[in-house]
Amino acid sequence: MSRLSEKVIEKIKNDILYVLYETKLKGVYTKHISDEIARDDELVLNLLKNMEKNKLVKRATIFKRRVKWVMEEEAYKKYKEMLNTI
């Protein structure tokens, strides 16, 4: 497996945030996110956990093997402002 640079990881995280932003705080399963950005489920899950520690995303629902993710309210507002300024 090849190592990803920090720049690529940041781009993937941005893609994850965009997918979550598009769902408008409804919640998305890890599998759906990985399908949308065409990345491995495990990579996306690891990045989501990292983003959870940084208070960018949170777990909406937890089932036995599936987790729904949403953006934190504060992160959603900042992301919306950022997109409106572009």
Sequence and secondary structure as in RCSB ss.txt:
>XXXX:A:sequence
MSRLSEKVIEKIKNDILYVLYETKLKGVYTKHISDEIARDDELVLNLLKNMEKNKLVKRATIFKRRVKWVMEEEA
YKKYKEMLNTI
>XXXX:A:secstr
     HHHHHHHHHHHHHHHHHTTTS EEHHHHHHHHT  HHHHHHHHHHHHHTTSEEEEEE SS EEEEE HHH
HHHHHHHHHH 
